[in-house]
């Protein structure tokens, strides 16, 4: 466990926290006027390896070779010159800070962090963090890596759960959920949608699938995986014979034969390590998926009605009849897809030229 303290005066700024993996949806902007929940679970933190926020430089202003040195291999609209390595935590885990009132311009329904750090150490006044809670953004606090220090406060490191323990716990992420918006009669309203978590996870995985395709068609397993990936893969990759075969691989799954070129594998939520497979498929290209999404893909769960008695509070969503599915086809998150793809060296392959050129243009709305 760790606590974070002010680099200026040493005052404690957080409760005790344990490190986990940064979710794929950490940078997602979802919908318009949507109330997204808190990004990080209480009591956890994650490190964002990439710069975030301003100042910004347009791509034409970036020196030759600079972007590649920072791990960006294809043109982007603008490059962030913010400090990398922010510690991302839940807003409720912050202590000993105050809001910098003049750092809240440009937001809609809350704080978007566009003006830079908006939380200061209450003890010494040093700007230490940026709180984000505006509409369509995941709620989080980003502690500046240059403004805080991480202190170890526990005498022993708890071993991360094993894959067997994680699978037995079985915390699946449902592919669709109710989305809260502003503007209802009581201040909020809801609609059923594909899960923002799934859309971001699919955007990240789709970037890897394109690189793994080597310019050939890719066939993913039938079922939920096909619903999520196949339409986008067919639109972005050339048609033809000798498609590369993708399969779902992970804990509890059978060993695959030599006909698999790409494996969709879970990422350990604590360590960030991808599942590694043995046998003939050991050389296949691994495509990362959040564990909860992967678990649903390999073992979809029916939406079962729950028995209820008496009246329901006004804010509770009824489960009879069953929650409706979204009325549109699944679309991977465009921003997460772009952010991931430009950071994969394989994007420089000659056959990716058409995709690279489209990165700076508007993709068809029906695809993303």
C-alpha positions as CSV (number, residue, x, y, z in Angstrom):
1,X,0.0,0.0,0.0
2,X,1.1,3.5,-0.7
3,X,0.2,7.1,0.2
4,X,0.9,10.2,-1.9
5,X,2.4,13.3,-0.3
6,X,3.0,16.8,-1.5
7,X,6.5,17.2,-3.0
8,X,6.6,20.7,-1.5
9,X,5.8,20.2,2.1
10,X,5.3,16.4,2.6
11,X,1.6,16.7,3.6
12,X,-0.4,13.5,3.0
13,X,-2.8,13.9,0.0
14,X,-4.4,10.5,-0.2
15,X,-5.6,7.5,1.8
16,X,-3.6,4.3,1.5
17,X,-3.9,2.9,-2.1
18,X,-2.8,-0.2,-4.0
19,X,-1.6,-0.2,-7.6
20,X,-3.7,-1.6,-10.4
21,X,-3.8,-1.3,-14.2
22,X,-5.0,1.8,-15.9
23,X,-8.3,1.0,-17.6
24,X,-8.5,1.3,-21.4
25,X,-11.3,3.8,-21.0
26,X,-9.2,6.2,-18.9
27,X,-9.0,8.8,-21.8
28,X,-12.4,8.1,-23.2
29,X,-14.9,10.9,-24.1
30,X,-18.3,9.3,-24.3
31,X,-21.5,10.8,-25.8
32,X,-22.8,14.3,-25.1
33,X,-24.0,15.4,-21.6
34,X,-23.5,11.9,-20.2
35,X,-22.8,11.3,-16.5
36,X,-20.0,8.8,-16.4
37,X,-19.1,7.2,-13.1
38,X,-15.8,7.2,-11.2
39,X,-12.9,5.8,-13.3
40,X,-10.9,4.0,-10.5
41,X,-12.1,1.8,-7.8
42,X,-11.8,3.2,-4.3
43,X,-8.5,2.4,-2.7
44,X,-6.6,2.0,-5.9
45,X,-4.3,4.0,-8.2
46,X,-2.9,3.5,-11.7
47,X,0.0,5.2,-13.5
48,X,-0.7,6.8,-16.9
49,X,2.6,6.5,-18.8
50,X,1.6,9.1,-21.5
51,X,1.4,12.9,-21.1
52,X,-2.1,14.3,-20.6
53,X,-3.5,17.7,-21.2
54,X,-1.9,21.0,-22.3
55,X,0.2,22.6,-23.5
56,X,-0.3,21.2,-26.9
57,X,1.6,21.3,-30.2
58,X,0.2,20.6,-33.6
59,X,1.8,17.8,-35.6
60,X,3.5,20.2,-38.0
61,X,5.3,21.8,-35.0
62,X,6.8,18.6,-33.8
63,X,10.5,18.1,-34.6
64,X,11.5,15.1,-36.8
65,X,12.1,12.0,-34.8
66,X,10.6,13.5,-31.6
67,X,7.3,11.7,-31.8
68,X,8.8,8.3,-32.4
69,X,11.2,8.9,-29.5
70,X,8.0,9.3,-27.4
71,X,6.5,6.1,-28.7
72,X,4.2,7.7,-31.4
73,X,4.6,6.1,-34.8
74,X,1.9,7.8,-36.9
75,X,0.6,11.4,-37.3
76,X,-1.8,12.8,-34.7
77,X,-3.6,16.1,-34.6
78,X,-1.6,17.4,-31.7
79,X,1.0,16.2,-29.2
80,X,0.6,16.8,-25.5
81,X,3.5,18.4,-23.7
82,X,2.0,17.7,-20.3
83,X,4.0,15.8,-17.7
84,X,3.9,12.0,-18.2
85,X,3.4,9.5,-15.4
86,X,0.4,10.9,-13.6
87,X,-1.1,8.8,-10.7
88,X,-4.8,8.4,-11.4
89,X,-7.1,7.8,-8.4
90,X,-10.7,8.1,-7.4
91,X,-11.8,11.6,-6.2
92,X,-13.0,10.2,-2.9
93,X,-9.5,9.1,-2.0
94,X,-8.0,12.6,-2.0
95,X,-7.2,14.3,1.3
96,X,-5.7,17.7,2.2
97,X,-6.4,19.6,-1.0
98,X,-8.4,22.6,-2.0
99,X,-9.9,23.6,-5.4
100,X,-8.1,26.4,-7.3
101,X,-11.2,28.3,-8.3
102,X,-9.7,30.2,-11.3
103,X,-8.8,26.9,-12.9
104,X,-12.2,25.9,-14.1
105,X,-12.9,27.8,-17.3
106,X,-14.2,26.0,-20.4
107,X,-16.0,23.2,-18.7
108,X,-19.7,22.3,-19.2
109,X,-21.2,20.5,-16.2
110,X,-18.0,20.1,-14.0
111,X,-14.2,20.2,-14.3
112,X,-12.4,19.1,-17.4
113,X,-8.8,19.9,-16.4
114,X,-8.2,21.9,-19.6
115,X,-6.6,24.8,-17.6
116,X,-4.1,22.5,-15.9
117,X,-3.9,21.4,-12.2
118,X,-6.9,22.6,-10.3
119,X,-6.2,21.1,-6.9
120,X,-3.6,22.6,-4.5
121,X,-2.1,21.2,-1.4
122,X,-4.0,22.7,1.5
123,X,-0.9,23.1,3.6
124,X,1.5,24.9,1.3
125,X,-0.6,25.9,-1.8
126,X,1.4,23.9,-4.4
127,X,-0.7,22.8,-7.4
128,X,-0.6,19.0,-7.0
129,X,-3.5,17.4,-9.0
130,X,-6.2,17.8,-11.7
131,X,-9.7,16.8,-10.9
132,X,-11.9,15.7,-13.8
133,X,-15.7,15.3,-13.4
134,X,-17.2,17.1,-16.4
135,X,-20.0,15.5,-18.4
136,X,-19.0,12.7,-20.9
137,X,-15.7,12.2,-19.0
138,X,-14.8,9.6,-16.4
139,X,-14.5,11.1,-13.0
140,X,-10.9,11.0,-11.6
141,X,-8.1,12.9,-10.0
142,X,-4.7,12.9,-11.7
143,X,-1.8,13.5,-9.2
144,X,1.1,15.2,-11.0
145,X,4.2,13.0,-11.0
146,X,6.3,16.1,-10.6
147,X,4.2,17.5,-7.7
148,X,3.7,14.4,-5.4
149,X,5.8,11.6,-4.0
150,X,4.8,8.0,-3.4
151,X,5.5,6.5,0.0
152,X,5.3,2.9,0.9
153,X,3.3,2.5,4.1
154,X,2.7,-1.2,4.5
155,X,5.4,-3.6,5.7
156,X,4.5,-6.4,3.3
157,X,3.5,-6.6,-0.4
158,X,0.3,-8.6,-0.9
159,X,0.7,-11.1,-3.6
160,X,-1.6,-10.5,-6.6
161,X,-4.4,-13.0,-7.0
162,X,-3.7,-15.9,-9.3
163,X,-5.5,-16.4,-12.6
164,X,-7.4,-19.3,-11.1
165,X,-8.7,-17.0,-8.3
166,X,-9.7,-14.3,-10.7
167,X,-11.6,-16.7,-12.9
168,X,-13.3,-18.2,-9.9
169,X,-14.4,-14.8,-8.7
170,X,-15.8,-14.3,-12.2
171,X,-16.4,-10.5,-12.2
172,X,-17.7,-10.1,-15.8
173,X,-18.3,-6.8,-17.4
174,X,-21.8,-6.8,-19.1
175,X,-21.7,-5.5,-22.7
176,X,-24.6,-3.0,-22.2
177,X,-25.8,-0.9,-19.3
178,X,-28.0,2.1,-18.4
179,X,-26.3,5.4,-19.2
180,X,-27.2,8.5,-17.0
181,X,-27.7,11.8,-18.8
182,X,-28.6,15.4,-17.7
183,X,-32.0,16.9,-18.4
184,X,-34.7,14.6,-17.1
185,X,-37.6,15.9,-15.0
186,X,-35.9,14.8,-11.8
187,X,-32.5,16.2,-13.0
188,X,-31.3,12.9,-14.7
189,X,-32.6,10.3,-17.1
190,X,-31.4,7.0,-18.4
191,X,-31.1,5.1,-21.6
192,X,-29.7,1.6,-22.4
193,X,-26.5,1.6,-24.4
194,X,-23.5,-0.6,-25.2
195,X,-21.1,-0.3,-22.3
196,X,-18.5,2.5,-22.6
197,X,-16.0,0.1,-21.1
198,X,-16.7,-2.4,-23.8
199,X,-16.4,0.3,-26.6
200,X,-13.0,1.4,-25.2
201,X,-11.7,-2.1,-24.7
202,X,-12.8,-2.9,-28.3
203,X,-11.1,0.2,-29.6
204,X,-7.8,-0.8,-28.0
205,X,-8.1,-4.5,-29.1
206,X,-9.1,-3.5,-32.7
207,X,-5.8,-1.5,-33.1
208,X,-3.9,-4.6,-32.1
209,X,-6.0,-6.8,-34.4
210,X,-5.2,-4.6,-37.4
211,X,-1.5,-4.7,-36.8
212,X,-1.7,-8.5,-36.2
213,X,-3.5,-9.0,-39.5
214,X,-0.4,-8.2,-41.6
215,X,-2.8,-6.8,-44.2
216,X,-4.9,-10.0,-44.5
217,X,-8.5,-10.6,-43.5
218,X,-9.0,-11.7,-39.9
219,X,-11.7,-14.1,-38.7
220,X,-12.7,-13.9,-35.0
221,X,-14.7,-16.5,-33.2
222,X,-18.5,-16.6,-33.8
223,X,-20.7,-15.2,-31.1
224,X,-20.1,-12.0,-29.0
225,X,-16.5,-11.6,-30.3
226,X,-17.9,-11.5,-33.9
227,X,-20.5,-8.9,-32.9
228,X,-17.8,-6.7,-31.4
229,X,-15.0,-7.0,-33.9
230,X,-15.9,-8.6,-37.3
231,X,-17.8,-5.7,-38.9
232,X,-14.9,-3.3,-38.2
233,X,-12.3,-5.8,-39.4
234,X,-14.2,-6.5,-42.6
235,X,-14.4,-2.7,-43.3
236,X,-10.8,-1.9,-42.6
237,X,-9.0,-4.9,-44.0
238,X,-8.9,-6.0,-47.7
239,X,-11.0,-9.0,-48.7
240,X,-9.3,-12.2,-49.9
241,X,-8.4,-15.7,-49.1
242,X,-6.1,-17.0,-46.4
243,X,-7.6,-15.1,-43.5
244,X,-5.7,-15.0,-40.3
245,X,-7.6,-16.9,-37.5
246,X,-8.1,-15.3,-34.1
247,X,-9.2,-17.3,-31.0
248,X,-10.1,-16.6,-27.3
249,X,-7.3,-18.0,-25.1
250,X,-6.8,-17.8,-21.4
251,X,-7.1,-19.5,-18.0
252,X,-9.4,-22.5,-18.1
253,X,-9.5,-22.6,-21.9
254,X,-8.2,-25.6,-23.9
255,X,-4.8,-25.6,-25.6
256,X,-5.2,-24.6,-29.3
257,X,-3.8,-26.1,-32.4
258,X,-1.3,-24.6,-34.8
259,X,-3.9,-23.0,-37.0
260,X,-4.3,-19.9,-34.7
261,X,-2.5,-16.7,-35.7
262,X,-3.9,-14.3,-33.2
263,X,-5.0,-14.8,-29.6
264,X,-7.4,-12.6,-27.6
265,X,-6.1,-12.9,-24.1
266,X,-7.0,-11.3,-20.7
267,X,-4.9,-8.7,-18.9
268,X,-4.3,-9.2,-15.2
269,X,-6.0,-6.3,-13.4
270,X,-3.3,-6.0,-10.8
271,X,0.0,-6.7,-12.6
272,X,-0.9,-5.6,-16.2
273,X,0.6,-8.8,-17.6
274,X,-1.2,-10.6,-20.4
275,X,-2.0,-14.2,-20.2
276,X,0.7,-16.3,-22.0
277,X,-0.2,-19.5,-23.8
278,X,1.8,-22.5,-24.6
279,X,1.7,-25.2,-27.3
280,X,1.4,-24.5,-31.0
281,X,-0.3,-21.1,-30.4
282,X,2.6,-19.7,-28.3
283,X,3.9,-17.7,-31.2
284,X,0.5,-16.1,-32.0
285,X,0.1,-12.3,-31.7
286,X,-1.5,-11.5,-28.3
287,X,-4.3,-9.0,-28.3
288,X,-5.1,-7.6,-24.8
289,X,-8.6,-7.5,-23.3
290,X,-9.7,-6.4,-19.8
291,X,-10.4,-9.4,-17.7
292,X,-14.1,-8.6,-17.2
293,X,-14.7,-8.2,-21.0
294,X,-12.7,-11.4,-21.8
295,X,-14.7,-13.4,-19.2
296,X,-18.0,-12.3,-20.8
297,X,-16.7,-13.1,-24.3
298,X,-15.8,-16.7,-23.3
299,X,-18.8,-17.2,-21.1
300,X,-21.7,-14.8,-21.9
301,X,-24.3,-14.6,-19.1
302,X,-28.0,-14.3,-19.7
303,X,-29.8,-11.2,-18.5
304,X,-32.0,-12.9,-15.8
305,X,-34.9,-11.2,-14.2
306,X,-34.7,-10.7,-10.4
307,X,-37.7,-11.4,-8.2
308,X,-39.0,-8.3,-6.5
309,X,-41.8,-7.4,-4.1
310,X,-43.4,-4.1,-3.1
311,X,-42.8,-0.8,-4.8
312,X,-39.5,0.5,-6.3
313,X,-37.9,3.8,-5.4
314,X,-38.2,6.4,-8.1
315,X,-34.5,6.2,-9.2
316,X,-34.3,2.4,-9.4
317,X,-34.4,0.9,-12.9
318,X,-36.9,-1.9,-13.2
319,X,-35.8,-5.4,-14.3
320,X,-39.2,-6.5,-15.5
321,X,-39.3,-6.7,-18.5
322,X,-35.7,-7.4,-19.1
323,X,-33.5,-4.4,-19.9
324,X,-33.6,-3.8,-23.7
325,X,-30.6,-4.2,-25.8
326,X,-29.2,-1.1,-27.6
327,X,-31.0,-0.3,-30.9
328,X,-27.8,0.1,-32.9
329,X,-24.8,-2.0,-33.9
330,X,-21.8,-2.1,-31.6
331,X,-19.1,0.5,-32.4
332,X,-15.5,0.5,-31.0
333,X,-14.4,3.7,-29.3
334,X,-12.7,5.9,-31.9
335,X,-10.5,7.9,-29.6
336,X,-9.2,4.8,-27.8
337,X,-8.6,3.1,-31.1
338,X,-6.6,6.1,-32.4
339,X,-4.6,6.5,-29.2
340,X,-3.6,2.8,-29.2
341,X,-2.9,2.4,-33.0
342,X,-0.4,5.3,-33.3
343,X,1.6,3.8,-30.4
344,X,2.1,0.4,-32.1
345,X,5.2,0.2,-34.2
346,X,3.3,-2.0,-36.7
347,X,1.3,1.1,-37.8
348,X,4.3,2.0,-40.0
349,X,3.8,-1.0,-42.2
350,X,3.3,-0.1,-45.9
351,X,-0.1,-1.8,-46.0
352,X,-1.3,0.4,-43.2
353,X,-1.0,3.5,-45.3
354,X,-4.7,3.8,-46.0
355,X,-5.5,3.4,-42.3
356,X,-2.9,5.9,-41.3
357,X,-4.3,8.5,-43.7
358,X,-7.8,8.0,-42.4
359,X,-6.6,8.6,-38.8
360,X,-6.6,12.4,-39.5
361,X,-10.0,12.2,-41.2
362,X,-13.6,11.5,-40.0
363,X,-14.3,7.8,-39.9
364,X,-17.7,6.6,-41.1
365,X,-20.2,7.2,-38.2
366,X,-21.6,3.7,-38.7
367,X,-18.1,2.1,-37.9
368,X,-17.1,4.2,-34.9
